[in-house]
Amino acid sequence: MQQQTEKQPAPEVRTPRVFRAGARKTARAKRDCRDHGDTGPIGTPKGFALLPWLLLGMGSISNVLRSETPDPWIGIVGLVAFNSLYITLVFRAFDRGARESAATRWCLAALGLVTFALAAAYGGNWLLFFPLLGLATGAVLRGRPLGRVLFAVTATAAAVAGYHEGWDAVGVVYGTLVSGAVTAAILALSETVRELRDTREELARAAVDQERLRFSRDLHDLLGHTLSVIVVKSEVARRIAPRDIDAALVQVRDIESVGRQALTEIREAVTGYRETSLAAELDRARGALTAAGIESVVRQSGPPLPPQAAALLGWVVRECATNVIRHSGAATCEIEVRGSAERVRLVITDDGEGVASTLPGSGLTGLTERLAAAGGVLDSGPAPGRGFRVTAELPVEPADGGEENR
C-alpha cells in the first residue's frame, strides 16, 4: 500500500469567509502596531514625551543669564553637557537595542557625574537636575539594575541637597525617587501593552493558519477518497458495460450518488460544520473496497465512542481505505475497532505489496498530527509477513487542549 498519494491538480476553491475575516483581523492588528509601536507612554512620538521636563532647569539658566552663578562659563558648559546627555538618553530609551547598549550606560554615568558636579558646586536651582537624572534613570534601566542605581541616585541627591538646603531638600529627594520610579513603571506598562498587541497579532495569524491547515486536510481527505471511489466504479462500469448494461447502470448511479455526496461534504467542510461518523465511514470503506475487488472484513467491539473520537477514527478509516484502493494491489483488507472505557484502538491491515519507504504520505502525516493533538498516536508500517498495517490509538476522553472536532 503506497502512502504517497498521487499528485492531482489542485481544485479551484473560493477562499472561505473565515479565512478572509481572519486575514482582515490580522491586517487590523498590524495597522495598530504600526500606528502605536513607535510611540511613547502617553502617545507622543518616542522620547519627545520626556523633553518637557527639561523646563525644571530654567531656574539654572536664569541664574547664568543674570550672572548669579560663579564662573558662568563653567555653568554654561555644564548646562550644554547635561541637556545633550539627557536628550540622548531619553531618545535611546525607546529603542530596546540602543537602551541596552554599553554606550547608553556610559551616557547615563556621564549624566550622573555632570549632575553631581553642578549640584554640588552651585546648589539652589541646580539641585533640580537630580529629579531629571532620576527620570533618565527610570527611562533607561529595567529590573534589578534600576533599583540599585535609583537608590544610589536618590542617596546622592539627599547628601548634596542636604548639604546645601538642609531639611528643605526633602522635596528634591522625593522628586528624584518618584520621577525615576514612576517613569520606569509607565514605560514598563507601555512595553507590556505593546507585547500584548504583538501577541494578539500572532494569535490572529495562528488562528488563520490553523483554519487553513484544517481546511486543506479535510479537502485532501474528502477529494482523495471520493475521486478514488469514482475512478474504481468508472472502471467497473466500463468493464461490465459490454456484458451487462444493467449492472453498469447501477455503477453509474453509484458514481452519481458519490459525486452528489462529495459536493455536500465539500460545502460542509468549507463552512466548518462537517462531522465524520465512524459507522458511516466503515460502511463507505466496505463498499469502496468491494467495488475495487478487494475483500473487506470489518469488526467492531466496545462501547459507543464520543463524537470526537469517532470523527478522528473516521478520518483514519477514510484515508487508509483510499490508500488500499489506490496503491496496495491487495486482495483482502481487515478493519478492526476495539474499544474500552479508557481507550479505543483501530487496526487496518491489507495483504498488498506494502511500501518501499516508511516515510508517511501527506494524508497519514495530517492524521498523525490530529491524533497527537487529541492525545492519541498513529503508527504505520509493513505488516508481519506481507502487506501493510496502520494502527491508531486514541483516548476515549479528549486530552486537555486537544483538537476540537470540526
C-alpha positions in Angstrom: 0.0 0.0 0.0 1.7 3.2 -1.1 1.4 6.0 1.4 2.3 8.8 -1.0 -0.8 10.0 -2.7 -1.0 10.7 -6.4 -0.4 14.3 -7.4 -3.5 15.8 -8.8 -4.2 19.4 -10.0 -5.4 21.5 -7.0 -9.1 22.3 -7.3 -10.1 25.9 -7.5 -11.9 26.6 -4.2 -13.1 30.0 -3.3 -11.4 31.2 -0.1 -13.9 30.6 2.8 -15.2 33.6 4.7 -13.4 32.6 7.9 -10.1 33.0 6.0 -10.9 36.4 4.8 -12.2 37.5 8.2 -9.1 36.2 9.9 -6.9 38.0 7.3 -8.8 41.3 7.9 -8.3 40.9 11.7 -4.6 40.3 11.2 -4.3 43.3 9.0 -6.0 45.5 11.6 -3.7 44.2 14.2 -0.7 45.1 12.0 -2.0 48.5 11.4 -2.5 49.0 15.2 1.2 48.0 15.8 2.4 50.4 13.1 0.3 53.2 14.4 1.3 52.8 18.1 4.5 50.7 18.1 6.8 53.8 17.9 5.1 56.0 20.4 6.0 56.9 24.0 3.9 56.1 27.0 1.4 59.0 26.5 1.1 58.6 22.7 3.7 61.3 21.6 6.5 60.2 19.3 9.3 58.4 21.1 11.4 60.5 23.5 9.5 63.7 22.9 7.3 62.7 25.8 10.1 63.3 28.3 11.6 66.5 26.9 9.2 69.0 28.6 10.7 68.0 31.9 13.8 70.0 30.9 11.9 73.1 32.0 13.0 72.2 35.5 16.3 73.6 34.5 15.0 77.0 33.6 16.0 78.3 37.1 19.6 77.4 36.4 19.6 79.1 33.0 18.1 82.2 34.6 20.9 82.2 37.2 23.5 82.0 34.4 21.9 84.8 32.4 21.6 87.1 35.5 25.3 86.4 36.4 24.1 85.0 39.7 26.3 81.9 39.2 30.1 82.0 39.9 32.2 81.1 36.9 29.2 81.3 34.5 31.1 79.8 31.6 31.5 76.6 33.6 27.8 76.7 34.2 27.1 77.1 30.5 29.3 74.2 29.6 27.6 72.1 32.3 24.1 73.0 31.0 25.0 72.1 27.4 26.5 68.8 28.6 23.6 68.0 30.8 20.9 68.8 28.2 22.8 66.9 25.4 23.2 63.8 27.5 19.6 63.9 28.8 18.1 64.3 25.3 20.4 61.5 24.0 19.3 59.2 26.8 15.5 59.7 26.6 15.5 59.1 22.8 17.6 56.0 23.2 15.3 54.7 25.9 12.6 53.9 23.4 14.8 51.6 21.3 15.5 48.4 23.1 18.7 47.7 21.3 20.1 51.2 21.9 18.8 51.2 25.5 20.6 48.1 26.5 23.9 49.1 24.8 27.1 49.9 26.7 27.1 53.4 25.1 23.8 54.2 26.8 25.2 53.1 30.2 28.2 55.3 29.8 25.9 58.3 28.8 23.9 57.7 32.0 27.1 57.6 34.1 28.3 60.8 32.5 24.9 62.4 33.1 25.2 61.4 36.8 28.7 63.0 37.1 27.6 66.2 35.4 24.5 66.4 37.7 26.6 65.8 40.8 29.2 68.4 39.8 26.7 71.1 39.0 24.5 70.5 42.0 27.5 70.2 44.4 29.1 73.3 43.1 26.1 75.7 42.8 23.2 74.2 44.9 19.9 76.1 44.7 18.0 75.7 41.4 20.8 73.4 40.2 19.6 70.7 42.6 16.6 70.2 40.4 18.8 68.3 37.9 18.6 65.4 40.3 14.9 64.7 39.5 15.8 64.9 35.8 18.6 62.4 36.5 16.1 60.1 38.2 13.7 60.4 35.3 16.5 59.4 32.8 17.5 56.5 35.1 13.9 55.2 35.1 13.7 55.6 31.3 16.9 53.7 30.6 17.2 50.9 33.2 14.9 47.9 33.9 14.8 45.2 36.5 17.3 44.9 39.4 19.8 47.4 38.0 17.1 50.1 38.1 16.5 49.6 41.9 20.2 49.8 42.7 21.1 52.8 40.5 17.9 54.7 41.5 18.7 54.1 45.2 22.3 55.4 44.6 21.0 58.5 42.8 18.4 59.3 45.5 21.0 58.8 48.2 23.5 61.2 46.4 20.7 63.7 45.9 19.9 63.6 49.6 23.5 64.1 50.6 24.2 67.0 48.2 20.8 68.7 48.7 21.0 68.2 52.4 24.4 69.9 52.4 23.1 73.0 50.6 19.5 73.2 51.8 19.2 71.1 55.0 15.7 69.8 55.6 14.3 71.9 52.8 15.9 69.4 50.4 13.2 66.8 51.1 11.3 67.9 48.0 14.4 67.3 45.8 15.0 63.9 47.3 11.3 62.9 47.0 11.2 64.2 43.4 14.2 62.2 42.4 12.9 59.0 43.8 9.3 59.4 42.4 10.4 60.6 39.0 12.6 57.5 38.4 10.1 55.0 39.8 7.0 56.5 38.0 8.8 56.8 34.7 10.0 53.2 34.9 6.5 52.0 35.8 4.9 53.9 32.9 7.4 52.7 30.3 7.2 49.1 31.6 3.4 49.3 31.2 3.7 50.7 27.7 6.1 47.9 26.7 3.7 45.3 28.2 0.8 46.8 26.2 2.9 46.6 23.1 3.8 43.0 23.7 0.1 42.1 24.3 -0.7 43.8 21.0 2.0 41.8 19.2 0.7 38.6 20.9 -2.8 39.4 19.7 -1.5 39.7 16.1 0.3 36.4 16.4 -2.8 34.7 17.8 -4.9 36.1 14.9 -2.3 34.8 12.4 -2.1 31.4 14.1 -5.9 31.1 14.0 -6.0 31.8 10.3 -3.1 29.3 9.7 -4.8 26.6 11.8 -8.1 27.1 9.9 -6.2 26.8 6.6 -4.5 23.7 7.7 -7.8 22.1 8.8 -9.4 23.0 5.5 -6.5 21.6 3.5 -6.6 18.4 5.5 -10.3 18.0 5.1 -10.2 18.8 1.4 -7.4 16.3 0.8 -9.2 13.5 2.7 -12.6 14.2 1.0 -11.4 14.5 -2.5 -8.8 11.7 -2.3 -11.4 9.2 -1.1 -14.2 10.4 -3.4 -12.1 10.5 -6.5 -10.7 7.1 -5.8 -14.2 5.6 -5.5 -15.3 7.4 -8.7 -12.3 6.0 -10.6 -12.9 2.5 -9.4 -16.6 2.5 -10.1 -16.0 4.0 -13.5 -13.5 1.2 -14.4 -16.0 -1.4 -13.2 -18.8 0.2 -15.3 -16.5 0.3 -18.4 -15.5 -3.4 -18.0 -19.0 -4.8 -17.4 -21.0 -2.5 -19.8 -20.5 -4.7 -22.9 -21.8 -7.8 -21.0 -24.4 -6.4 -18.6 -25.7 -2.9 -19.2 -28.0 -3.0 -16.2 -25.1 -3.7 -13.8 -23.1 -0.9 -15.5 -26.0 1.5 -14.9 -26.0 0.5 -11.2 -22.4 1.5 -11.0 -23.1 4.8 -12.9 -25.9 5.6 -10.4 -23.4 4.9 -7.6 -21.0 7.3 -9.2 -23.7 10.0 -9.4 -24.6 9.4 -5.7 -20.9 9.6 -4.6 -20.5 12.8 -6.6 -23.5 14.4 -5.0 -22.4 13.3 -1.6 -18.9 14.8 -2.3 -20.4 18.1 -3.2 -22.4 18.2 0.1 -19.3 17.2 2.1 -17.2 19.9 0.5 -19.7 22.6 1.2 -19.9 21.4 4.8 -16.1 21.3 5.1 -15.9 24.9 3.7 -18.3 26.2 6.3 -16.6 24.3 9.1 -19.5 22.2 10.3 -18.7 18.8 8.9 -18.7 15.8 11.3 -17.4 12.4 10.2 -19.2 9.4 11.5 -17.1 6.3 12.1 -20.0 4.0 11.3 -20.7 5.8 8.1 -17.0 5.7 7.1 -16.8 2.0 7.8 -19.8 1.4 5.5 -18.3 3.5 2.8 -14.9 1.8 3.1 -16.5 -1.6 2.9 -18.5 -0.6 -0.3 -15.5 1.1 -1.9 -13.2 -1.9 -1.2 -15.8 -4.3 -2.5 -16.2 -2.3 -5.7 -12.4 -2.3 -6.2 -12.4 -6.1 -6.0 -10.9 -6.2 -2.5 -12.5 -8.5 0.1 -13.2 -6.5 3.2 -13.6 -7.7 6.8 -14.9 -5.2 9.3 -15.0 -6.0 13.1 -16.1 -3.5 15.8 -16.4 -4.1 19.5 -16.6 -2.0 22.7 -18.9 0.7 24.0 -20.1 3.6 21.8 -17.5 6.3 21.2 -17.8 10.0 21.9 -18.2 12.2 18.8 -14.7 13.5 18.7 -13.0 10.0 18.9 -15.4 8.6 16.3 -14.8 11.5 14.0 -11.0 11.2 14.2 -11.1 7.4 13.6 -13.5 8.0 10.7 -10.8 10.1 9.0 -8.3 7.3 9.6 -10.6 4.8 8.0 -11.3 7.0 5.0 -7.6 7.8 4.3 -6.4 4.2 4.8 -9.2 2.7 2.6 -8.3 5.2 -0.1 -4.6 4.2 0.0 -5.5 0.5 -0.1 -7.7 1.0 -3.2 -5.1 3.2 -4.9 -1.8 1.7 -4.2 -1.8 -1.6 -2.4 -2.8 -4.2 -5.0 -4.3 -6.1 -2.1 -6.8 -9.0 -2.2 -8.1 -8.5 1.3 -8.3 -5.8 3.9 -9.2 -6.1 7.5 -10.5 -3.2 9.7 -10.9 -3.8 13.4 -12.1 -1.4 16.0 -11.7 -2.4 19.7 -12.8 0.0 22.4 -12.8 0.1 26.2 -13.9 2.7 28.7 -10.5 4.4 28.5 -9.1 3.9 25.0 -10.0 2.8 21.5 -7.8 1.0 19.0 -8.2 0.9 15.3 -6.1 -1.5 13.2 -6.3 -1.6 9.4 -4.3 -4.4 7.7 -4.0 -5.4 4.0 -2.1 -8.1 2.2 -0.9 -5.9 -0.6 2.6 -5.2 -1.9 3.5 -2.9 1.0 5.7 0.2 0.5 9.3 0.7 -0.4 9.7 3.6 2.1 8.5 4.1 5.6 8.0 7.9 5.1 4.4 8.7 5.7 2.4 10.4 3.0 0.7 13.7 3.4 -2.6 12.1 4.4 -1.1 10.0 7.2 1.0 12.9 8.3 -2.1 15.0 8.8 -3.8 12.2 10.6 -0.8 11.7 12.9 -0.9 15.4 13.9 -4.6 15.2 14.5 -4.4 12.2 16.8 -1.4 13.7 18.6 -3.4 16.8 19.3 -6.1 14.7 20.9 -3.7 12.6 22.9 -3.5 9.7 20.6 -0.9 8.0 18.4 -0.8 6.6 14.8 1.7 4.0 13.7 2.1 2.7 10.2 4.5 0.2 8.6 4.8 -3.2 7.0 2.6 -6.0 8.4 4.2 -9.3 9.6 4.7 -11.4 6.5 3.1 -9.4 3.8 1.1 -6.2 3.4 0.8 -3.0 5.3 -0.7 -2.1 8.7 -1.9 1.2 10.2 -2.7 1.3 13.9 -4.4 4.2 15.6 -5.0 4.5 19.4 -7.0 7.3 21.0 -8.2 8.1 24.5 -12.0 8.0 24.7 -12.0 11.3 26.6 -10.1 14.0 24.7 -6.9 15.3 26.2 -6.8 18.8 27.6 -6.0 21.3 24.8 -6.7 18.7 22.2 -8.1 19.5 18.8 -11.8 20.1 18.8 -14.0 18.2 16.4 -14.8 20.3 13.4 
